[in-house]
Amino acid sequence: MSEAKKRYDRILTLLTEHHALYQKVLPLIASENIPSPAVREALATDLGNRYAEGWPGERVYAGCAYIDAVEFACIDLAKKVFDAEFVDVRPISGVVANLVIYTAFAKPNDIMFGLSIPCGGHISMGRARFGGTAGAVRGLRVEYFPYDYDELTIDVDKTKERLRRLAVDGKKPTLAMFGGSVLPFPHPVKELAEAFHDVDAKINYDAAHVSGLIAGKTFQDPLREGADAVTLSTHKTLPGPQHGMVLSWERYADEIKRATFPGLVSNHHLHAMAGAALTLAETLEFGEAYAQQIIKNTKALGQALYTRGLKVLGEHRGFSESHILWVDIWEHGDGGKIEGELEAANIIVNRNLLPLDVRMGRHYTHPGGIRLGTQELTRLGMRESDMETIANFIKRVVIDKESTTQVKRDVTDFRKDFQQVHFCFENATQAYKYIKIR
Ligand SMILES: *Cc1c(COP(=O)(O)O)cnc(C)c1O
């Protein structure tokens, strides 16, 4: 066999092994999900090899007849699912969707409000010093939202006070970026919309994480609360392919379209766009039941972990109103160490900074917390009683420090019954089955 063929085979083996692994683990990363078999089919189509620059119906390439029809269907579904006046489905990811908004609504050196990373902000809203997209790429000056450490959300009164003080210094923000990557509770968009609009700032809500919950009507509804736009990823709680979108109002359509193309995309990953369209159709049918079960599962897992002695944040608020739990793990080992121990037991979570970690001298490689998400478990058909079982697995590793070999065996055994994707039209192909078309 040639050297090249050996390398080729090795890569394909790694891919199949990845699939075999995911049939056995508990996937608890809050930013991931498993798409339906129809979406995986779309991802393997020829659309991923085509270009369709421009707006559907006004492309600058030939051969787009079916692509245009799919994109119009995607736009139409997104408008319906999110009750949005205008939608651009071309941004290829959540970060690119945010850049579209930074381009449409702000210019370099403008001031933008956003959450700091320890308080749940995403690096795409970060300062230049940390390499954040807003600061380092678009040149925005990022002002942090004051955070309420007990309520685990943005502090309304302190934000208004900061806006007043900035105004006195002649420093008005042009953009407020709500939303984030650790978002157990809704953000006060409604409470702060007027204060930002009064200084002529626009409001964007980054729903990368919670777009599936917004679609399922179980979280806040930023467009009704005063947001000028919503950016999202299509693959976190919305269980689609990796892609992005911007939702907004007709009055901003021109700026957003121009920022997207020619500004930020040339090809826009048409196979993923088609997958997103299918995801939205499934969301229209199953989205509410799915989102409601996520919330029930999150609350059940939060309570079950808390009862077993783990410090889940937000206890007095019922731990979470989203798919996310934030757990202070410090007394059992730092987040990096715990992440590794859990992985050895086939429980996949990520280490995460806690709101006060940086002030306590902790760093993101060894933070005080872990973050858990229930959306993918919910897609696999798990319910509240399964969350009790999972809390036990986690306790055995984190608190009892039991041998991970034994826990791993039990996790793998438990996972055998959950191999199908739920909340979709057709699930004959198992969730993580490797599809060979060679
Ligand atoms: C994940 C995330 C993003 C980035 O999304 P991609 O689709 O990975 O580019 C942006 N904002 C927030 C708040 C996120 O959590």
The ligand as an ORCA input file, in Angstrom:
! r2SCAN-3c Opt
* xyz 0 1
  C     -20.620     29.912     20.470
  C     -20.816     31.377     20.554
  C     -20.520     32.190     19.461
  C     -19.796     31.669     18.268
  O     -20.513     30.851     17.504
  P     -19.836     30.051     16.277
  O     -21.037     29.581     15.556
  O     -19.006     28.983     16.914
  O     -19.016     31.005     15.511
  C     -20.850     33.527     19.523
  N     -21.412     34.046     20.614
  C     -21.678     33.297     21.700
  C     -22.325     33.932     22.878
  C     -21.373     31.937     21.711
  O     -21.603     31.210     22.798
*
